[in-house]
Structure formats: C-alpha cells, structure tokens
Amino acid sequence: MARIVERFSNSVREIENAWITLKDGARLAARIWMPEDAEQNPVPAILEYIPYRKRDFTRPRDEPMHRYFAGHGYACIRVDMRGAGDSDGLLNDEYLQVPELDDGAEVIAWLAAQPWCDGSVGMMGKSWGGFNALQVAAMRPPALKAILTVCSTDDRYNDDIHFMGGCLLDTNQMWSATMMALNNPPPDPQIVGERWLSMWQERLASHKPWALTWLKHQTRDAYWKHGSVCENYEAIEVPVYAIGGWADGYSNAIPRLLAGLKGPRRGIVGPWAHIYPHDGSPAPAMGFLQDALRWWDRWLKDVSNGIENEPDYRVWMQESVPPATNYAERPGRWVAEDRWPSPRIEDRVLHANGNGRLESAKRRRSAIAFRSPASTGVDGGEWCGFAMAGELPPDQRSEDGRSLCFETEPLAERLEILGAPVTELRIASDKPVAQVAVRLNDIAPDGASTRVTYAVLNLTHRDSHEKPRALKPGKAYTVRVQLNDIAHAFPAGHRIRLAISTCYWPLAWPASEAATLTLTTGASTLTLPVRAPREEDTALPAFAEPEKAPGVPVTVVKPGHFRRTIERDLVSGEIASRLSCEGGFFGVAGTYVVDPIGLEIAHTLDRCYTIHDDDPLCASASFDQSIGLARGDWRVRIDVRTRQWSTAGHIHHEAEVDAWYGEEKVSARRWSEKFVRKLL
C-alpha cells in the first residue's frame, strides 16, 4: 500500500498503513511519508501521535503537512494512539502514562531503529499532539532530539479545557462528549480486515464518558499534575518550539514555557485560532511549513541556519478593531523580545476608584456592592476558537451593563501591552462560595466595547488550587486575578475599561448561590504590561507566505450548515445559547467523501446552554452529536447525548451512546452519576 509522488526536492513514498508492533504485542497503525530513497540514504523522522483517526478524520490536514516535510528529506509518521483509529487496544483517558506516554516513547525507539531513519527523531503536534510532545520530551527518550508543540499547554488543571481559576469550564463536558463521538467509531475494515467488528465491540463495551473521571478531580491534585510539565520544566532538555494564537485557548503556555525551559526554545503567537499557522485564521497566516523545516533542519540535521540566534518570543501585536464575532484578518504587526520575561516590559498600575474611574492615582476608599445576572457571559464567545463563524465575543456593552465597570479617560497617546494584565481586588462575598470574572475591554469613541482579554476565578481558590478554602461571608480579601496573555494596541482617544462580574456563564459553571460581592475602590488595581515600540521590530525578517501544498480531494455530497443563536424567553425568563451544525468536522462543511479511500463522513452537532438570570441552579447544558461512516453497503453510526445540571450540593452528569451497524442498533449504553461540589 505505497505510492510514489513527485514533490519538492525529493520523490515521496507514501505508505497508507504500516504496523508498529509494541513490546506487549499491541499494534499501532501508522501512515508514513518518506523520501523514495530513504532506505538507501536514511533521514531523520518526525512523529505526530494523536487519537484522531489518521486514515479519515485528519487526513485532509495531515497529508499536505507531512508530505511537505518528507519532500524535504524527512520520514514523517502519523500514528493512531492505542485504542484510536485502526490501532489495537483501548483509549480510556487523556495523557495516561500507561499506555499513551510509554507507547509514545516506544514508538520513538522503533522509529530510530528503522533502516530508513538515521536515528534522530523529532515530535510535533497540535493540541493533543502538542501536549504529548511536551510530556514525552519530559521522559527523555534517547532518540528524541527536538519537539514542535502547537496550541498546547503545560498546565492541565488551570489552563486546559477542564478548569480555569478553579471554575468548571463548559468545555469539560463538551470535550468528553466529543471524545465519545471520536473514539467509538470502528476501525476501517480495509485496514484491519474482518476483525473490525470485534475491535469495535470491545471499544463500545469499555469506553465511558471521561467527564465522569474529570468531575472527581475538582482541585489541582496528582491527577492533573501528571502530564503538566510546569511541575518540572527541567525534565525537558531537548529544543522546544512552541506556537499558538491569540484566538486560541492555549496561548498562555508559550510565555510560561519560554520562562521555564532552560534549553533552546522559541515561541510564536499569531492572531490565529486553534489551527496550524499555515492555515492561520484570522489572517495573516505564516509560512509555518517553511519555518518548521528550518527548526527540524537545525536540530535534526545540524544545519547551521541561525534559528537559535533569533528572538525567543515573537508575537502579533494586534491593532484595535471594532467588536465582531469573527474576523477574516486582524491588523497588526510582528514584534519580538530577545528573551522572556523581558526586562523591557514595564508595569503600569491603574487604580479602580470611586465613580467608575480607572486612574493612575489612588483615591479615597469606598465600598460598592454588586451582583450580576446569572446569564452574564452569554456574549463571551467560545473558550477556544477554531476559526468558525460566530465564536468570538460580540460588542461587550450588554455584558458591561451587567458588570461593575471602571474606565480611564480617553488615552492621550497610543498604549501597547504585551503579557498578562493582573488585577488585585479587595473584595468580600456574602456567600461562602463565589466567583469573579474580570474582562479588559477597548472602548472606541463611539462607545463600542471590544474584549481584549479576560479571566475567571473561583474565590475559594484565591490562595491555592490544591486546597481551596471557603470564604467567610462579609470578610474582605485581597485576591489576585491574572488575565490571559495578550498583545494589543489601544489607540489614542480610546478608553480602557475594567469590567468585573460575579459570574461568566456558560464558560464557567455557576456557583450554587448567586453571591453579592463588595469591592473596595481605592484598594483595587489593574496592572498593565506596557511595551514600548522598538525600532528593531521593523527589521524582523518576514515570514514566508504559506506553502500551497496539495491537499486531499474530497467530494461534498450534502452541504452543511452552521448556526449560533442566543434566545431570551420573556415569559419563562430562560436564556438559551445554541449551536447547531451539520458538517464542519475537521474543517470540511457538510457530508463528504474522502476520495482516495472512498469513505463518506457525516457529522451533526446540537449544543444548548440554558439558565435563568435569577437562579443559577437552573443552569443546564446538553450536547447531541452523531458521526456516520459509510462505504458501499458498509454503514455505521454513533449517536452521543450528554446532559449536565446541578443542585446545591452536586453536579449531575448523564450520557448515552448508541451504535448502529446499518439498520441494527449494536450497542446502547447509559451513564448517570452525581458528584459532590467541592467548593465549586
């Protein structure tokens, strides 16, 4: 199952499926691209190791990228993890030491021993593949010489899809439901043969919603510390290239990695969402494939190309824009810092004073009590963007009206920030469990409010995510809230607004009671990381234009749709935020056929969050998904339904998975559990 493709400087040999047999006898399925003469002239190997079905789901994304590197003298291997795609075994959670990480290290050793590999291996990936590249690097497998991690994190508890500032994120349920949809389809009979049905039945019988595990771990315990490389940056000795985007959910990890790692490192943050930068949206995209090739050439081939002498940190300084739910392009410019943290970043402290003023001088203290409607945050957009319509926060004026706000006078001159703004709030609660959400907004002269960055904090986690402590009602605490890292230019004439609310639904699951917070003005501050423009920025070498590598032909057989709505029932008081799509799976709209393998893929999703402004216990979330695969008379489908709601003492989670082979339902499984709220 191999073919030769004339491309780039080398003829590329593509192997549709190869088996990697592990020490315990399990076989992992891999697609391989390599120079046609690699067995005569061995080359370094580049591994991407993820659970997203290399033969079909990610094929349109994988093939142009890995074929490009193979055309420039590398063997590229895209491996389905154990229990995913066409590989043997079971996949029971994220980032388990056994089998995921141990298998990854074993795969690297296998690659280094192949006759077409010269013994040097790099590891790369986006999201999950970026996570386990960091995690496997911390294991120090001898053949691993460098990694490239895109849209990933070093902190699985506080900076991933599960919890943020000790608040339960809506993405915790969403990702559990998504992985049920991704993991439960069968392997491809064309690859595994007649055993596809028994492999499928084993998966269906063993898989359960991962949220049932995650909800057991509501604090930063050993479960979350595992795989969080921030626990010991020194474990990673190989060179690390970390890339992200301001519209992604994972950009905070890049400056932390730059600050924590001791070896060669490089960080880039563009304006992009959760996608590879050569497909980067919002524009401008970068020539990621060419830039990554320089990285691999330096650390896998020892080519002296000077990449290690370039600035550690390069980011897209975003210009101010009117608020919108998506952008085709974010105007701005590339800026760079030689190292991070940079001594050139200066803190500018602004005081939240009475009368809603945000000023450089501290004024007399006063107390302001406030409580936000439970739907505050409904205009907050998605936690993580995928460059899809409607996912960014719209004009924030309605959200600002549900918040306690402080703002500057119109700026006399342009102000650029780079880093993480920080608030210190002197605050008291009338309830033992409470949340606070903080947004930094750019206010145009016409009043339009664009969210720049934000953060949420469960106030019981004010001192520790490991050992939260209940609030003493009425007692004032000084709490530190660090907002997400950002690069943003506030123009002269604009105002800076600090908006503070007592909830941020649906991104953060609400506390069981609506708390009234009391903020002490004159004792609360906002610190901005101010960066003065540098002449050196104008001399930065431009990135190449994205390489237009040939893609995988697909045929759309049924156009899809994509809708996001927010509905307010004026009779019942219910506010519903809905997402409905047909298609859109891995970037292809509608039902489509992957032409090279003749496989039809269908996907539907309906998501709904509901709440009432006066009752956080009315909060509920539902996800309904369906994935269908078909080739000729062979048709399978997975239907997934999840529901989450809460009482004063518990979080309730229900899930259902039905599997269909043709017209026959071959599996039906149900789960229903409740979890004690631990100061949540």
C-alpha positions in Angstrom: 0.0 0.0 0.0 2.6 2.5 -1.1 2.8 5.0 -3.9 5.4 7.4 -5.2 4.6 11.1 -5.5 7.0 13.6 -7.3 7.1 16.6 -5.0 9.5 19.2 -3.8 13.2 18.2 -3.8 12.6 14.5 -3.3 10.3 11.9 -4.6 8.0 11.0 -1.7 6.9 7.4 -1.0 3.6 7.2 0.9 2.7 4.2 2.9 -1.1 4.1 3.6 -0.7 1.9 6.6 2.2 0.4 8.5 2.1 -1.6 11.7 4.2 -0.7 14.7 4.3 -3.8 17.0 4.9 -2.9 20.6 6.6 -5.0 23.3 3.3 -6.2 24.6 2.2 -7.4 21.2 -0.3 -4.5 20.5 -0.1 -3.0 17.0 -0.3 0.7 16.3 -1.4 1.9 12.9 0.7 4.5 11.1 0.7 6.4 7.8 4.2 7.2 6.6 5.7 9.6 4.1 9.4 9.4 3.3 11.9 10.2 0.5 11.8 7.4 -2.0 15.4 6.6 -1.4 15.3 6.8 2.4 16.3 3.1 2.8 19.5 3.8 0.9 20.0 7.3 2.4 18.4 7.3 5.9 16.8 10.5 7.1 15.5 11.9 10.5 12.0 11.0 11.5 9.2 13.3 12.6 6.4 11.8 14.7 2.8 13.1 15.1 1.0 10.8 17.6 -2.7 11.5 18.3 -6.1 9.8 18.6 -7.9 11.4 15.7 -8.0 8.7 13.1 -5.2 9.2 10.6 -6.9 7.4 7.7 -10.0 9.6 7.5 -10.8 12.3 10.1 -7.5 14.2 9.9 -6.4 13.0 6.5 -7.1 16.4 4.7 -4.9 18.2 7.3 -2.2 15.6 7.7 -1.3 14.9 4.2 -0.1 18.3 2.9 2.0 18.9 6.0 3.7 15.6 6.3 4.2 15.2 2.6 5.9 18.6 2.6 8.5 17.6 5.3 9.0 14.3 3.5 9.7 16.1 0.3 12.5 18.0 2.1 14.3 15.0 3.4 12.4 13.6 6.4 10.4 10.5 7.2 7.1 11.6 8.6 4.9 9.3 10.7 1.4 9.9 11.7 0.4 7.3 14.3 -3.0 6.4 15.8 -2.7 6.0 19.5 -3.6 2.8 21.1 -7.4 2.4 21.0 -7.9 5.0 18.3 -8.5 4.7 14.6 -7.1 1.5 13.3 -4.8 0.7 16.2 -5.3 -2.1 18.7 -6.4 -1.7 22.3 -8.4 0.8 24.2 -8.2 4.6 24.9 -9.6 5.4 28.3 -8.5 8.9 29.1 -6.1 11.7 28.1 -2.3 11.5 28.6 -2.1 8.3 30.7 1.4 7.2 31.4 0.3 3.6 30.5 -0.3 3.2 27.7 -0.1 6.6 26.0 3.2 8.1 27.0 5.0 4.8 27.4 3.8 3.8 23.9 5.0 7.1 22.6 8.5 6.6 23.9 8.5 3.1 22.5 7.4 4.3 19.1 10.3 6.8 19.1 12.7 4.0 19.7 11.1 1.9 16.9 11.4 4.8 14.5 15.1 5.3 15.4 15.8 1.7 14.6 14.2 1.6 11.2 16.6 1.2 8.2 15.2 4.5 6.6 15.8 6.5 9.8 19.2 7.9 10.7 18.5 7.6 14.4 17.3 11.1 15.1 13.6 11.8 15.8 11.5 14.9 16.3 8.0 15.0 17.7 5.3 17.5 16.7 1.6 18.1 17.0 -1.3 20.5 17.6 -3.5 20.4 20.7 -3.3 16.7 21.9 -0.2 16.1 19.8 1.3 19.3 21.3 0.5 18.1 24.8 2.1 14.7 24.4 5.1 16.1 22.6 5.9 18.0 25.8 5.0 15.1 28.0 7.1 12.6 26.1 10.0 15.0 25.9 10.0 15.1 29.7 10.6 11.4 29.7 13.8 12.0 27.7 13.7 9.1 25.2 17.3 9.0 23.8 16.4 9.3 20.1 14.2 12.4 20.6 16.2 15.4 19.6 13.6 18.3 19.4 9.9 19.0 19.5 7.4 21.4 18.0 4.3 22.0 20.0 1.3 23.9 18.6 -1.7 25.1 20.7 -0.9 23.1 23.8 -0.5 23.7 27.5 2.0 23.0 30.3 -0.7 23.1 33.0 -3.6 20.6 32.7 -5.6 21.9 35.6 -5.6 25.7 35.3 -5.0 26.2 31.6 -6.9 23.5 29.7 -10.5 22.6 28.8 -11.4 21.4 32.3 -10.9 24.2 34.9 -9.8 27.8 34.8 -9.1 29.7 38.0 -10.8 26.8 39.9 -14.0 27.2 37.9 -15.5 24.3 36.0 -15.5 25.1 32.3 -18.2 24.3 29.8 -15.6 22.7 27.6 -15.1 19.9 30.2 -18.5 18.4 29.2 -18.1 19.3 25.6 -14.7 17.6 25.2 -16.0 14.4 27.0 -18.9 14.3 24.6 -16.6 14.9 21.6 -14.2 12.2 22.5 -17.1 9.7 22.9 -18.1 10.6 19.3 -14.5 10.3 18.1 -13.5 7.2 20.0 -16.5 5.0 19.4 -16.5 4.6 15.6 -14.9 1.3 14.4 -11.5 0.9 12.7 -11.6 0.7 8.9 -12.3 -2.8 7.6 -10.0 -2.1 4.6 -7.1 -1.8 7.1 -7.8 -4.3 9.9 -9.9 -6.8 7.9 -12.7 -8.9 9.4 -11.7 -8.2 13.0 -13.0 -4.7 12.7 -16.3 -5.8 14.3 -14.8 -7.5 17.3 -12.5 -4.5 17.8 -15.5 -2.1 17.6 -17.5 -4.2 20.1 -14.6 -4.1 22.5 -14.4 -0.3 22.3 -18.1 0.1 22.7 -18.2 -2.1 25.7 -15.2 -0.5 27.5 -15.5 3.2 26.7 -17.2 5.6 29.2 -17.5 9.4 29.4 -14.3 10.9 30.5 -16.1 13.6 32.3 -17.0 11.0 35.0 -13.4 10.9 35.8 -12.7 14.6 35.5 -15.5 15.6 37.8 -14.0 13.5 40.5 -10.9 15.8 40.4 -12.2 19.3 41.1 -8.9 20.6 42.6 -5.4 20.5 41.3 -4.4 17.1 42.6 -2.0 14.4 41.4 -4.3 13.5 38.6 -3.8 16.9 37.0 -0.2 17.3 37.9 0.6 14.2 35.8 1.3 15.5 32.3 1.6 19.1 33.5 5.2 19.8 32.5 5.1 23.1 34.5 5.7 20.8 37.5 9.3 20.3 36.4 10.4 22.3 33.3 14.0 21.0 33.8 12.8 17.5 32.8 12.7 18.8 29.2 16.2 19.0 27.8 15.5 19.0 24.0 14.9 22.2 22.0 11.3 23.3 22.1 9.4 25.4 19.5 6.0 26.5 20.9 3.4 28.1 18.7 -0.1 29.5 19.4 -2.7 32.1 18.6 -4.5 34.9 20.4 -7.8 33.5 19.3 -6.9 30.0 20.7 -7.5 28.8 24.2 -3.8 27.9 24.8 -1.6 31.0 24.2 -0.7 31.4 27.9 1.5 28.4 27.9 4.0 29.8 25.4 5.4 32.6 27.6 5.5 30.2 30.6 7.5 27.7 28.6 9.9 30.4 27.5 10.4 31.4 31.1 10.7 27.9 32.5 12.7 25.9 30.0 16.5 26.1 30.2 17.4 24.7 26.8 17.0 26.1 23.3 13.4 27.4 22.9 11.4 29.5 20.5 7.9 30.9 20.9 5.5 32.5 18.4 1.9 33.7 18.9 0.0 34.9 15.9 -3.6 36.2 15.6 -4.9 32.7 14.9 -7.4 30.3 16.3 -6.9 26.6 17.2 -5.4 25.6 13.9 -1.9 25.2 12.3 -0.4 28.6 11.4 -0.1 27.9 7.6 -3.9 27.7 7.7 -3.9 30.6 10.1 -7.2 32.4 10.6 -7.7 35.3 11.4 -5.1 36.3 8.8 -2.3 36.8 8.3 -1.2 33.2 8.2 2.5 32.4 8.3 4.7 30.1 6.2 4.7 27.6 9.1 5.9 24.6 7.0 9.0 26.5 5.8 9.7 27.8 9.3 9.2 24.4 10.9 11.6 23.0 8.3 14.3 25.4 9.5 13.7 24.1 13.0 14.0 20.5 12.0 17.0 21.2 9.8 18.8 22.9 12.7 18.1 20.3 15.4 17.7 17.0 13.5 20.2 17.6 10.7 22.6 20.0 12.5 22.3 22.6 9.7 23.7 26.0 10.8 20.8 28.2 9.8 20.9 30.6 12.7 17.4 29.9 14.0 18.7 29.6 17.6 20.0 33.1 17.4 16.7 34.7 16.6 14.5 36.3 19.3 13.0 33.8 21.8 9.5 35.4 21.6 7.7 36.8 18.5 4.1 37.8 18.6 1.5 39.6 16.5 0.8 43.0 18.1 -2.9 43.3 17.4 -4.4 46.7 16.5 -7.7 47.8 17.9 -10.7 46.6 15.9 -14.5 47.0 16.2 -16.1 44.1 18.0 -17.2 41.2 15.8 -17.9 37.5 16.3 -15.3 36.6 13.7 -12.5 38.3 11.8 -11.1 37.4 8.4 -8.0 39.4 9.3 -6.6 41.0 12.4 -4.5 44.1 11.5 -1.2 44.5 13.4 2.5 43.8 13.1 5.1 41.3 14.3 7.1 42.3 17.3 9.8 40.4 19.2 11.6 40.1 22.5 15.0 38.6 22.7 14.1 36.7 25.8 11.1 36.2 28.1 10.2 37.5 30.6 11.5 40.7 29.0 13.1 43.4 31.1 11.6 45.9 28.6 8.0 45.3 29.8 7.0 47.9 32.3 4.1 47.6 34.8 1.6 50.4 34.7 -0.7 50.4 37.7 -4.2 51.9 37.5 -6.4 52.2 40.5 -10.1 51.3 40.5 -11.5 54.4 42.2 -15.0 55.6 43.0 -17.3 57.0 40.3 -16.1 54.2 38.0 -12.7 55.8 37.4 -9.6 53.8 36.4 -6.7 56.2 37.3 -3.0 56.3 38.0 -3.6 58.0 41.4 -5.3 56.2 44.3 -8.4 57.9 45.7 -10.3 57.6 48.9 -11.7 54.1 49.6 -15.3 53.3 49.3 -17.4 50.1 49.1 -19.6 49.0 46.1 -21.8 46.0 46.3 -22.8 44.3 43.1 -24.4 41.1 41.8 -24.5 40.2 38.1 -27.4 38.4 36.4 -26.7 34.7 36.0 -26.6 35.0 32.2 -23.6 37.4 32.3 -21.0 35.9 30.0 -23.5 34.8 27.4 -21.8 37.2 25.0 -18.3 35.9 25.9 -17.8 33.7 22.9 -16.1 30.3 22.9 -13.3 29.4 25.3 -11.2 28.2 22.3 -11.7 29.4 18.8 -11.5 27.1 15.7 -11.8 29.9 13.1 -15.5 29.2 12.7 -18.3 31.7 12.4 -19.8 33.4 15.5 -17.3 32.1 18.1 -15.7 35.4 19.2 -17.3 37.8 21.7 -19.5 40.5 20.1 -19.9 44.0 21.4 -19.5 43.9 25.1 -21.8 46.8 26.0 -24.5 44.5 27.2 -22.1 42.5 29.3 -20.6 45.7 30.7 -24.1 46.7 31.7 -24.3 43.5 33.8 -20.9 44.2 35.4 -19.2 46.7 37.7 -17.0 48.8 35.4 -14.1 51.2 35.8 -12.5 53.1 32.9 -9.9 55.5 32.0 -10.2 58.9 30.4 -9.6 58.9 26.7 -6.0 58.0 26.2 -3.8 60.9 25.2 -1.4 58.6 23.3 -1.3 55.1 22.0 -0.7 52.3 24.5 0.6 48.9 23.7 0.6 45.9 26.1 2.3 42.5 25.9 1.9 39.9 28.6 -0.7 39.2 31.3 -2.7 42.0 32.8 -3.2 41.5 36.5 -6.0 42.7 38.9 -5.7 42.9 42.6 -9.2 43.2 44.0 -10.1 44.0 47.6 -13.4 42.0 47.8 -15.9 40.4 50.1 -18.7 38.0 49.5 -22.0 37.4 51.3 -21.7 33.6 50.4 -19.0 31.1 51.3 -18.6 30.1 47.6 -18.4 32.8 44.9 -16.8 33.6 41.5 -15.4 36.7 40.0 -14.9 37.3 36.2 -12.6 40.1 35.0 -12.6 41.5 31.5 -10.3 44.1 29.9 -12.1 46.0 27.1 -11.1 48.5 24.5 -13.7 51.3 24.3 -13.9 53.2 21.0 -15.0 56.8 20.8 -18.4 55.7 19.6 -18.9 53.5 22.7 -18.2 50.1 21.1 -16.7 47.7 23.6 -14.2 45.1 22.3 -13.0 42.4 24.7 -9.2 42.3 24.8 -8.7 39.6 27.4 -10.3 38.1 30.5 -10.1 35.6 33.4 -12.3 33.9 35.9 -11.6 32.9 39.5 -13.4 30.7 42.0 -12.8 32.8 45.1 -12.4 29.8 47.2 -9.2 29.1 45.2 -7.8 32.6 45.9 -4.7 31.1 47.6 -4.5 27.6 46.2 -6.0 25.4 43.5 -4.9 22.4 45.6 -6.5 23.4 48.9 -9.4 25.8 48.4 -11.0 27.4 51.4 -14.5 28.7 51.9 -15.0 32.4 52.1 -16.1 33.9 55.4 -19.2 36.0 54.5 -18.6 39.7 54.9 -14.8 39.4 55.3 -12.7 41.3 52.8 -9.9 39.5 51.0 -7.2 40.8 48.6 -7.3 38.4 45.6 -5.1 38.4 42.6 -6.6 37.6 39.2 -4.2 37.2 36.3 -5.8 37.7 32.9 -4.9 35.8 29.8 -1.7 36.9 28.0 -2.3 39.2 25.1 -0.7 41.7 22.7 -2.9 44.7 22.0 -2.6 48.3 21.0 -5.0 50.8 22.5 -5.2 53.8 20.2 -5.2 57.4 21.4 -8.7 58.6 22.1 -9.9 55.1 23.2 -10.7 54.2 26.8 -9.6 51.2 28.8 -12.4 49.5 30.7 -12.1 47.0 33.5 -15.4 45.0 33.8 -16.0 42.8 36.9 -18.9 40.4 37.2 -19.9 37.7 39.7 -20.4 35.0 37.1 -19.4 34.2 33.5 -21.9 31.7 32.0 -21.7 29.4 30.1 -17.9 29.4 30.0 -17.8 28.9 33.8 -20.4 26.7 35.6 -22.1 28.9 38.2 -21.8 28.6 41.9 -24.9 27.1 43.7 -26.0 30.5 45.1 -25.8 33.9 43.5 -23.3 35.9 45.5 -23.3 39.6 46.1 -19.7 40.9 46.1 -18.5 44.1 47.7 -15.5 45.7 46.1 -13.3 48.3 47.9 -12.4 51.1 45.5 -9.2 52.8 46.1 -7.8 49.5 47.2 -8.2 47.5 43.9 -5.8 47.8 41.0 -5.2 46.8 37.4 -1.6 46.4 36.3 -0.9 46.5 32.6 2.2 45.1 31.0 3.2 48.0 28.8 5.6 47.5 25.9 7.2 50.5 24.2 7.6 50.0 20.4 11.1 49.1 19.2 12.9 50.1 16.0 14.2 46.5 15.8 10.7 45.3 15.2 10.7 46.9 11.7 13.8 44.8 10.8 12.4 41.5 11.7 12.6 39.1 8.8 9.2 38.5 7.2 7.7 35.0 7.4 7.3 33.3 4.1 3.8 33.1 2.6 2.1 29.8 3.5 3.2 26.9 1.3 0.4 25.8 -1.0 0.9 22.1 -0.6 -1.5 19.8 -2.5 -4.4 18.7 -0.3 -6.6 15.6 -0.2 -9.6 15.6 -2.7 -13.0 15.4 -1.0 -16.4 15.4 -2.5 -19.2 17.2 -0.6 -22.4 15.1 -1.1 -24.6 17.2 1.1 -24.0 20.9 2.0 -23.8 21.6 5.7 -25.0 24.5 7.9 -23.6 26.3 11.0 -25.8 28.4 13.3 -25.2 30.1 16.7 -28.1 31.9 18.4 -28.9 33.4 21.8 -32.6 33.3 22.7 -34.3 35.0 25.7 -37.8 33.8 26.6 -39.5 36.9 28.0 -42.3 34.7 29.6 -40.3 32.0 31.3 -37.1 34.1 31.8 -34.9 31.3 30.2 -31.8 32.4 28.3 -30.6 29.8 25.8 -27.4 29.8 23.9 -27.4 27.3 21.0 -25.0 25.9 18.4 -26.2 23.7 15.6 -24.1 22.4 12.8 -24.1 19.8 10.1 -20.7 19.1 8.8 -17.8 21.3 9.8 -15.9 18.2 11.0 -12.2 18.8 10.8 -12.7 21.8 8.6 -14.9 20.2 5.9 -18.5 21.6 5.6 -21.4 19.1 5.1 -21.4 15.4 4.5 -18.4 14.5 2.3 -16.4 11.6 0.8 -12.7 11.3 1.3 -12.0 10.5 -2.3 -8.7 8.5 -2.0 -10.3 5.9 0.3 -14.0 6.2 -0.8 -15.2 6.8 2.7 -18.2 9.1 3.4 -18.2 11.0 6.7 -21.3 12.7 8.2 -21.4 14.7 11.4 -24.1 16.7 13.2 -24.0 18.6 16.5 -26.6 20.4 18.6 -25.5 22.1 21.8 -27.6 24.1 24.2 -26.9 26.0 27.4 -29.8 27.4 29.4 -30.1 29.4 32.6 -32.4 31.9 34.3 -30.9 35.3 35.5 -32.3 34.9 39.0 -31.4 31.3 39.6 -28.0 29.7 38.9 -29.4 26.3 39.8 -31.4 26.4 36.6 -28.2 26.0 34.6 -28.1 23.1 32.2 -26.1 22.0 29.3 -26.8 19.4 26.6 -24.7 18.1 23.7 -26.1 15.8 21.0 -23.7 14.6 18.3 -23.8 12.0 15.6 -21.0 10.6 13.4 -21.6 8.4 10.4 -19.1 6.4 8.2 -20.1 4.7 5.0 -18.5 2.9 2.1 -20.8 1.0 -0.3 -23.1 -1.3 1.8 -21.0 -0.8 4.9 -22.6 1.9 7.2 -22.0 2.7 10.8 -23.2 5.5 13.0 -22.5 6.7 16.6 -25.1 8.8 18.4 -23.9 10.6 21.6 -26.1 12.6 24.0 -24.9 14.2 27.2 -26.7 16.3 29.8 -25.3 18.2 32.8 -27.1 20.1 35.5 -26.6 20.8 39.2 -28.2 21.1 42.6 -27.0 23.0 45.6 -24.8 20.0 46.6 -24.0 18.1 43.4 -23.1 18.3 39.7 -25.1 15.8 37.7 -23.8 14.2 34.5 -25.7 11.9 32.2 -24.5 10.4 28.9 -25.8 8.0 26.3 -24.1 6.3 23.3 -26.0 4.3 20.7 -24.1 2.5 17.9 -25.6 1.4 14.6 -24.4 -1.1 12.0 -26.7 -0.5 9.1 -30.2 -0.5 10.5 -29.3 -2.6 13.5 -28.5 -1.0 16.9 -25.5 -3.0 18.1 -24.8 -1.2 21.4 -26.7 1.1 23.8 -25.0 2.3 26.9 -26.2 4.8 29.6 -24.4 6.5 32.5 -25.8 8.8 35.2 -23.7 10.0 38.1 -23.6 12.9 40.5 -20.6 14.5 42.1 -20.3 16.4 45.4 -19.5 20.0 44.8 -16.2 20.7 46.5 -16.4 24.5 47.0 -17.4 24.6 43.3 
